[in-house]
Amino acid sequence: MFKFVGKKGFWALLAVLVIFLILMHYSTGIRTEITMAEKLLQESITPLQNGLSGLKRGMSSVSTGLENKKELARQLAQMKKLNDKLSLENQQLREYKAETERLRILLDYKQAHQDQYQLVVARVIGRHPNNWFEFITIDKGTQDGISPGMAVISADGLVGRVSSVSFNSSQVTLITDHEMAVGAIVQNSRETKGIIEGMGESNKLRMINIPYYSNISRYERIVCSGLSQFYPKGIQIGYVQTVEKEANGLLLTATIRPAVAFDKLEEVMVITQIYPPVASEEQKE
């Protein structure tokens, strides 16, 4: 039957039946039983009512799901924003902590050697891109009492020498520079002397002019000899790695590993004044 009526006809017929059923219900008053026609009509529209009710519930469920998805996306975005903020703050906190620790080490060194040197703490603010291990720029200058020729150190050892100065910054030539030369001595024996030369590398120096009969071996500590007008005696330079005899057989050459990690240098100290040694009570007598 529905095949011949078509979709539009079906819906029109269904509407007429519904209206007929309603009119029949109100026109007959209260009854305990329904007619066969009413029964057939009710049974025919019940599946449709169930389908419409299910469709309504489904649409409501889809709408609720979409709202929940949007809310979840909003919460995830907020959590990501908060996580990024906390990560940045944590990174900054670690950086502040590391800087504080480095400055504490420098201040401890400054206090421990206050009877020997007057020290000015400075930050490294620049490096030459083509001479990474030859020059650095620090944030202290003439206004801070800095002048050319002053020795520059870290808590680990000798860094270099001030080569030029402006009002609020200075250039420091590192001991790793090819043109640098520092008088040095083996700390333990106090007998073996030589000259430290830079090799343009962060982790290697060369000690030359060592007499062939000198007693020098691997891992010995090398310090400033104090024979130079620039570098105070006893400042650590590095450790012996290798010792070789030169071709003439009269001199030795040693490879020295610097005590300072030049590739990680962030703060330094400039020796602006060297105090004369304090005489002991025995010497005074």
C-alpha distance (Angstrom), angle and dihedral (degrees) to the residues before:
residue distance angle dihedral
M1 . . .
F2 3.83 . .
K3 3.78 88.4 .
F4 3.84 91.1 65.2
V5 3.78 97.8 37.2
G6 3.81 95.6 53.8
K7 3.76 129.8 -151.9
K8 3.80 97.7 -65.5
G9 3.76 92.3 45.9
F10 3.78 91.3 48.6
W11 3.77 93.4 54.9
A12 3.83 91.6 45.6
L13 3.78 91.5 50.6
L14 3.78 90.8 47.3
A15 3.81 91.1 52.3
V16 3.83 91.4 50.7
L17 3.80 91.2 50.4
V18 3.81 92.6 49.8
I19 3.82 91.4 50.2
F20 3.81 90.4 46.3
L21 3.79 91.0 51.4
I22 3.80 92.5 49.9
L23 3.81 92.6 48.7
M24 3.76 90.7 47.8
H25 3.78 91.4 51.1
Y26 3.78 95.3 52.6
S27 3.77 95.8 39.2
T28 3.81 96.7 56.4
G29 3.80 99.1 48.5
I30 3.76 121.7 -146.1
R31 3.81 113.3 -9.1
T32 3.75 133.9 174.0
E33 3.79 94.4 -149.2
I34 3.80 135.8 36.0
T35 3.78 128.0 -138.0
M36 3.77 124.2 -103.3
A37 3.83 90.6 -108.5
E38 3.80 91.6 52.6
K39 3.77 90.0 47.8
L40 3.80 92.8 50.8
L41 3.81 91.2 46.5
Q42 3.80 93.0 48.7
E43 3.80 92.0 49.1
S44 3.80 90.9 49.3
I45 3.80 95.6 52.8
T46 3.84 97.9 39.8
P47 3.85 94.2 82.3
L48 3.78 88.7 49.1
Q49 3.80 91.5 51.6
N50 3.79 91.1 47.8
G51 3.81 90.3 49.3
L52 3.78 92.6 50.0
S53 3.80 90.8 47.0
G54 3.83 90.8 50.0
L55 3.79 90.8 47.5
K56 3.80 90.1 51.9
R57 3.80 91.6 50.1
G58 3.82 90.3 47.7
M59 3.80 92.6 50.6
S60 3.80 89.9 48.4
S61 3.82 90.3 50.2
V62 3.83 92.5 49.4
S63 3.81 90.8 48.8
T64 3.80 91.3 50.0
G65 3.81 90.8 47.4
L66 3.81 91.8 52.3
E67 3.79 91.6 49.6
N68 3.81 91.0 49.1
K69 3.81 90.6 49.1
K70 3.81 91.5 51.9
E71 3.79 91.2 48.3
L72 3.81 91.1 48.8
A73 3.82 91.0 49.9
R74 3.82 89.8 50.1
Q75 3.81 91.9 50.3
L76 3.81 92.0 47.4
A77 3.81 90.5 51.2
Q78 3.81 90.6 50.8
M79 3.81 91.4 48.0
K80 3.82 91.7 49.9
K81 3.80 90.8 49.7
L82 3.80 90.8 49.7
N83 3.81 91.6 46.3
D84 3.82 91.7 51.3
K85 3.81 90.1 49.8
L86 3.81 92.8 49.1
S87 3.82 91.5 46.6
L88 3.81 91.1 52.8
E89 3.80 92.1 47.3
N90 3.80 90.6 47.8
Q91 3.80 91.0 50.6
Q92 3.81 91.3 49.3
L93 3.80 90.3 47.9
R94 3.82 91.4 52.7
E95 3.81 89.9 49.0
Y96 3.82 92.4 49.8
K97 3.79 90.0 47.8
A98 3.81 92.7 50.7
E99 3.81 92.0 47.3
T100 3.81 91.6 48.0
E101 3.80 90.3 51.9
R102 3.82 92.4 49.9
L103 3.81 91.9 49.0
R104 3.79 90.9 47.0
I105 3.83 89.9 55.6
L106 3.82 90.9 50.0
L107 3.80 93.0 48.1
D108 3.81 90.8 48.5
Y109 3.81 89.4 52.3
K110 3.79 91.0 46.9
Q111 3.78 91.8 52.1
A112 3.81 93.3 45.3
H113 3.84 91.2 53.7
Q114 3.79 99.8 36.6
D115 3.81 90.2 117.1
Q116 3.82 91.1 55.7
Y117 3.81 106.9 38.2
Q118 3.74 144.0 15.6
L119 3.80 104.8 -131.7
V120 3.81 132.9 -164.5
V121 3.81 115.9 -161.2
A122 3.82 114.5 -138.8
R123 3.80 137.4 178.3
V124 3.78 123.7 -127.2
I125 3.81 105.2 -119.3
G126 3.79 102.1 168.9
R127 3.79 149.0 17.2
H128 3.77 130.3 -164.9
P129 3.83 108.1 -108.5
N130 3.80 92.4 -140.0
N131 3.82 96.6 38.1
W132 3.79 102.6 41.3
F133 3.81 94.2 156.2
E134 3.79 97.6 35.4
F135 3.81 106.5 57.7
I136 3.80 139.5 22.0
T137 3.80 131.8 -179.6
I138 3.81 120.6 -135.8
D139 3.82 130.7 -163.9
K140 3.81 97.3 -118.7
G141 3.81 127.3 86.4
T142 3.78 144.6 153.5
Q143 3.82 91.7 -43.3
D144 3.82 86.8 63.3
G145 3.80 95.1 48.2
I146 3.82 95.9 -98.2
S147 3.81 119.5 148.3
P148 3.82 135.2 171.3
G149 3.81 116.7 -80.2
M150 3.80 96.7 33.0
A151 3.80 116.1 136.7
V152 3.79 118.4 -114.8
I153 3.80 121.1 -152.2
S154 3.80 142.7 167.4
A155 3.78 128.7 -149.1
D156 3.81 86.9 -91.1
G157 3.78 99.1 51.9
L158 3.81 148.7 -79.1
V159 3.81 117.1 -4.4
G160 3.79 104.8 173.1
R161 3.79 144.3 -88.7
V162 3.82 134.5 -65.9
S163 3.80 106.6 -105.9
S164 3.82 102.8 175.3
V165 3.80 135.9 9.2
S166 3.80 138.3 -156.9
F167 3.78 129.1 -179.0
N168 3.80 96.3 -83.5
S169 3.81 105.8 10.2
S170 3.79 141.7 40.0
Q171 3.79 139.0 -158.6
V172 3.79 116.9 -128.3
T173 3.79 123.6 -159.1
L174 3.80 108.9 -144.1
I175 3.80 123.1 -135.3
T176 3.81 86.6 -120.2
D177 3.81 89.2 68.7
H178 3.83 115.5 109.6
E179 3.80 91.7 -125.3
M180 3.80 96.1 53.8
A181 3.82 123.6 102.9
V182 3.81 126.1 -179.1
G183 3.78 128.7 -177.5
A184 3.81 108.5 -122.4
I185 3.78 141.7 -176.9
V186 3.80 136.8 -169.8
Q187 3.80 104.3 -102.9
N188 3.80 99.3 -142.3
S189 3.81 103.2 42.7
R190 3.85 95.6 32.8
E191 3.82 85.5 -158.4
T192 3.79 105.4 84.3
K193 3.79 110.6 81.5
G194 3.79 133.4 176.5
I195 3.79 146.3 140.3
I196 3.79 123.7 -85.0
E197 3.81 115.3 -140.7
G198 3.79 129.0 -172.2
M199 3.80 120.2 -120.9
G200 3.81 99.7 -166.4
E201 3.81 91.6 -105.9
S202 3.79 130.1 111.0
N203 3.79 96.8 -132.9
K204 3.79 104.9 34.9
L205 3.81 138.1 68.4
R206 3.79 131.2 166.6
M207 3.80 127.7 -132.4
I208 3.81 112.3 -156.4
N209 3.81 138.8 176.3
I210 3.79 93.1 46.7
P211 3.85 111.1 155.4
Y212 3.82 112.1 -114.9
Y213 3.81 92.4 -121.3
S214 3.81 93.3 55.3
N215 3.78 120.1 124.8
I216 3.81 103.9 -127.2
S217 3.79 128.0 141.8
R218 3.78 142.0 170.2
Y219 3.84 120.4 -64.0
E220 3.82 94.1 18.2
R221 3.78 114.7 140.9
I222 3.81 119.3 -113.6
V223 3.81 120.4 -153.5
C224 3.79 137.4 175.4
S225 3.80 111.4 -77.4
G226 3.80 93.7 -145.5
L227 3.82 91.7 -129.8
S228 3.82 90.9 114.0
Q229 3.78 122.9 81.5
F230 3.80 90.0 -135.4
Y231 3.80 105.9 50.6
P232 3.80 124.9 54.5
K233 3.78 117.6 -129.9
G234 3.79 118.4 -94.6
I235 3.81 101.0 23.6
Q236 3.78 108.9 141.6
I237 3.81 118.2 -110.8
G238 3.81 105.6 172.0
Y239 3.79 148.8 -77.1
V240 3.81 132.4 -69.1
Q241 3.79 114.1 -106.2
T242 3.80 104.4 169.7
V243 3.81 137.2 1.8
E244 3.81 123.4 -155.6
K245 3.79 134.8 175.6
E246 3.79 116.0 -120.4
A247 3.80 121.7 -122.5
N248 3.82 93.2 -102.0
G249 3.81 89.7 58.0
L250 3.80 91.9 -135.6
L251 3.80 99.8 92.0
L252 3.77 140.0 42.5
T253 3.80 128.8 -141.7
A254 3.80 122.7 -154.7
T255 3.77 130.2 -164.7
I256 3.81 110.7 -135.4
R257 3.78 127.5 -159.4
P258 3.84 108.1 -144.9
A259 3.79 117.8 -118.8
V260 3.82 89.2 -140.9
A261 3.82 120.7 75.1
F262 3.81 96.5 -135.7
D263 3.80 93.8 -176.0
K264 3.83 89.9 60.0
L265 3.79 98.9 40.7
E266 3.83 111.7 136.3
E267 3.82 105.4 148.0
V268 3.82 131.7 27.6
M269 3.81 140.5 175.1
V270 3.79 125.8 -125.2
I271 3.82 117.3 -147.3
T272 3.80 101.5 -136.0
Q273 3.82 94.9 170.8
I274 3.81 137.0 16.9
Y275 3.79 116.3 -149.7
P276 3.81 120.4 -145.6
P277 3.81 114.9 -109.5
V278 3.79 114.6 -89.2
A279 3.81 111.9 -117.1
S280 3.79 115.5 -122.6
E281 3.82 122.2 -124.5
E282 3.82 90.5 -103.3
Q283 3.80 91.5 53.2
K284 3.80 90.7 49.0
E285 3.79 90.9 54.7
